[in-house]
Amino acid sequence: MKRLAFIISLLTPLLGANVHAEETGPDGLTGQALVSFVQSLQLAVKSDSPKQVAALVSFPLRVNGEAGKHRKLSAAQFEKEYAQVFTPAIKAAVLKQDPKTLFRNSSGAMIGDGQVWLAGICADAKCAKSEVKLITVNTAGL
């Protein structure tokens, strides 16, 4: 019996996700949640629909521009200024991103070279459930 337990302890790390439920990353999100979100964002950006992209955003949306200047946009402002926020460079970064290879840290997940940031946003008052949302767009230098 001890031998069987020993063998299982050796195999468990090799089996990884097949043995345990998917773990969360440093951002508190699962890899699958991020992959699904990025795929949805890519479809919305590909359709070039401000309303579809807005549905994936946590408002107010922080938009960082040149020299440390930033703005916070409401949903209505975002839809009106969509073309200035989702520039061709931002769209290209989103569409080029492999959803499975996001940079992640405790602040969230990054698309491209930091053009877009995603994070888990509490979906209820107790934060028992969260959902992935787009929280920041960096347009500086693009």
C-alpha positions as CSV (number, residue, x, y, z in Angstrom):
1,M,0.0,0.0,0.0
2,K,2.8,2.4,0.8
3,R,4.4,1.6,-2.5
4,L,1.1,2.5,-4.4
5,A,0.9,5.8,-2.5
6,F,4.5,6.6,-3.4
7,I,3.9,5.8,-7.1
8,I,0.8,8.0,-7.1
9,S,2.7,10.9,-5.5
10,L,5.3,10.6,-8.2
11,L,2.7,10.6,-11.0
12,T,0.5,13.3,-9.7
13,P,2.7,16.3,-10.9
14,L,3.1,14.7,-14.3
15,L,-0.6,14.4,-14.7
16,G,-1.3,18.0,-13.7
17,A,-4.7,19.3,-14.7
18,N,-5.9,15.8,-15.3
19,V,-5.9,15.1,-11.6
20,H,-6.9,18.5,-10.1
21,A,-9.4,21.1,-11.1
22,E,-7.8,24.0,-13.0
23,E,-6.0,26.3,-10.7
24,T,-6.2,30.1,-10.8
25,G,-3.3,32.2,-11.8
26,P,-1.8,35.2,-10.0
27,D,-4.7,37.3,-11.2
28,G,-7.3,35.0,-9.6
29,L,-8.7,33.8,-12.9
30,T,-8.6,30.4,-14.6
31,G,-6.8,29.9,-17.8
32,Q,-10.0,28.7,-19.4
33,A,-11.9,31.8,-18.4
34,L,-9.3,34.0,-20.0
35,V,-9.1,32.0,-23.2
36,S,-12.9,32.2,-23.6
37,F,-12.9,35.9,-22.9
38,V,-10.1,36.7,-25.3
39,Q,-11.9,34.6,-28.0
40,S,-15.1,36.6,-27.4
41,L,-13.1,39.9,-27.5
42,Q,-11.5,38.9,-30.8
43,L,-14.8,38.1,-32.4
44,A,-16.2,41.5,-31.2
45,V,-13.2,43.4,-32.5
46,K,-13.3,41.5,-35.7
47,S,-16.9,42.5,-36.2
48,D,-15.8,46.1,-35.4
49,S,-18.9,46.5,-33.2
50,P,-18.6,49.1,-30.4
51,K,-21.7,47.6,-28.7
52,Q,-20.2,44.1,-28.7
53,V,-16.9,45.3,-27.4
54,A,-18.6,47.5,-24.8
55,A,-20.4,44.4,-23.4
56,L,-16.9,43.0,-22.5
57,V,-15.7,46.2,-20.7
58,S,-15.8,47.2,-17.0
59,F,-16.9,50.8,-17.0
60,P,-15.6,53.4,-16.4
61,L,-12.9,52.2,-18.8
62,R,-9.4,53.6,-18.2
63,V,-7.8,54.8,-21.5
64,N,-4.1,55.8,-21.0
65,G,-2.7,58.2,-23.6
66,E,0.5,60.1,-24.1
67,A,2.7,61.4,-21.3
68,G,0.8,59.7,-18.5
69,K,-2.5,61.3,-19.4
70,H,-5.5,59.1,-18.9
71,R,-9.3,59.3,-19.2
72,K,-12.1,57.3,-17.8
73,L,-14.9,56.6,-20.3
74,S,-18.5,55.7,-19.6
75,A,-20.2,53.1,-21.8
76,A,-21.8,55.9,-23.9
77,Q,-18.5,57.7,-24.3
78,F,-16.7,54.5,-25.2
79,E,-19.3,53.7,-28.0
80,K,-19.0,57.3,-29.3
81,E,-15.2,57.3,-29.2
82,Y,-14.7,53.6,-30.1
83,A,-12.5,54.4,-33.2
84,Q,-10.2,56.5,-31.2
85,V,-9.8,53.9,-28.5
86,F,-9.7,50.8,-30.6
87,T,-7.3,52.1,-33.1
88,P,-5.9,49.8,-35.9
89,A,-2.9,49.1,-33.7
90,I,-5.1,48.1,-30.7
91,K,-7.3,45.9,-32.9
92,A,-4.2,44.3,-34.4
93,A,-2.8,43.5,-31.0
94,V,-6.1,41.9,-29.9
95,L,-6.5,39.9,-33.1
96,K,-2.9,38.7,-33.1
97,Q,-2.9,37.5,-29.4
98,D,-2.9,33.8,-28.8
99,P,-5.5,33.4,-26.0
100,K,-3.4,30.7,-24.4
101,T,-0.2,32.8,-24.0
102,L,-1.3,35.8,-22.0
103,F,1.1,37.5,-19.7
104,R,-0.5,37.4,-16.2
105,N,0.3,39.0,-12.9
106,S,-1.7,40.0,-9.8
107,S,-3.0,43.1,-11.6
108,G,-4.6,41.0,-14.4
109,A,-3.8,39.7,-17.9
110,M,-2.2,41.6,-20.7
111,I,-2.9,41.5,-24.4
112,G,0.0,42.3,-26.8
113,D,2.7,44.5,-25.3
114,G,0.3,46.0,-22.7
115,Q,-2.1,47.6,-25.2
116,V,-5.1,45.9,-23.4
117,W,-5.5,44.7,-19.8
118,L,-8.1,42.3,-18.5
119,A,-9.0,41.5,-14.9
120,G,-11.6,39.7,-12.8
121,I,-14.4,41.9,-11.7
122,C,-16.8,41.0,-8.9
123,A,-20.1,39.9,-10.2
124,D,-21.9,40.2,-6.9
125,A,-21.7,42.3,-3.7
126,K,-19.8,39.5,-1.8
127,C,-17.5,38.9,-4.7
128,A,-18.3,35.2,-4.5
129,K,-18.3,35.2,-8.3
130,S,-16.2,37.2,-10.7
131,E,-16.1,37.6,-14.5
132,V,-13.3,38.6,-16.8
133,K,-13.6,42.2,-18.2
134,L,-11.5,44.6,-20.2
135,I,-10.3,47.3,-17.7
136,T,-7.6,49.3,-19.5
137,V,-6.5,50.3,-23.0
138,N,-3.1,51.9,-23.5
139,T,-3.0,54.0,-26.7
140,A,0.3,55.9,-26.0
141,G,2.8,55.6,-28.8
142,L,0.5,53.8,-31.1
